[in-house]
């Protein structure tokens, strides 16, 4: 292979590597990371730590005065590697004490998770990573063109350097403009069943980059995108409780049973809420973009594309791995549309409903 051929091959390989790094998507599902322990705490006690070594730890803030007790409080902890393993309980010196009460059995939570349809639990998880973008094909083409132009000007090193700087700066701007930003927090309302809600099963998946507030009372499962030391920060106060999980450098996803009540969508009427962007897939696998769908309105027809432009595509992670031969609804929820428990600031909300229109037609 000539020198020019080798340089072109290296440029193509570099573009592919860049595309792979930009187009990061979480795939698969990890093990359940959530477990619980019980402690009996005696004041005065402002804080304590439950340390599981490399597996993780739980930091607890509480306000127990002298003589006060907290009976068998339930605290989240990373999943135990062995039934006999117990954390190291650390309390500040000359303060109160915390008595070990054992692990909390999770048969009920496990049974609720196992009772969900396998297809509902195996859906692709939301990809989240702040300040990251997917590189578009046009931005990759620009990177390849830059490499080829610089190679072509190798006899003029000064010009090649200036051209590389100019096109490199333009390429960074182009990726930021043309790329698809990845939000740091995403929730998906996962539905499986008929549009009239008869026989429909629902699951709420919430993903966040590294740091996630978890409602531990109703959480069925907590997953991470990779290995790491799970850290819990728990605040117990008269005004309520906060349970925040952190897995450095990874994505955390929590799962909850979801009950939408009487909210529903059929081709005849949207009885759910304002949907900013809507796509439907027919049984033959054809996707159709409908634009926005107002509350109380029938499903709009296929949206007309602007002159010289095509219809936007739904995010790939929302459309991959879905069963064929059945209708699918994918929608971006409006900011004031009900989406389950209270949202975090900046959290993007999606609806993904398989077999939503069992009568066919769309």
Secondary structure, 3 states (H helix, E strand, C coil): CCHHHHHHHHHHHHHHHHHHHHCCCCCCCCCCCEEEEEEEEECCEEEEEEECHHHEEEEEEEEECCCCEEEEEEEEEECCCCCCCCCEEEECCCCCEEEEEEECCCHHHHHHHHHCCHHHHCCCCCCCCCCEEECCHHHHHHHHHHHHHHHHCCCCHHHHHHHHHHHHHHHHHHHHHHCEEECCEEEEEEEECCCCCCCCEEEEEEEEEEEEECCCCCEEEEEECCCCCEEEEEEEECCEEEEEEEEEEEEEEEEEECCCCCCEEECCEEECCCEEEEEEECCCCCEEEEEEECCCCCCCCCCCCCCCCCCCCCCHHHHCCCCCCCCEEEEEECCCCCCCCCCCCCCEEEEEEECCCCCCCC
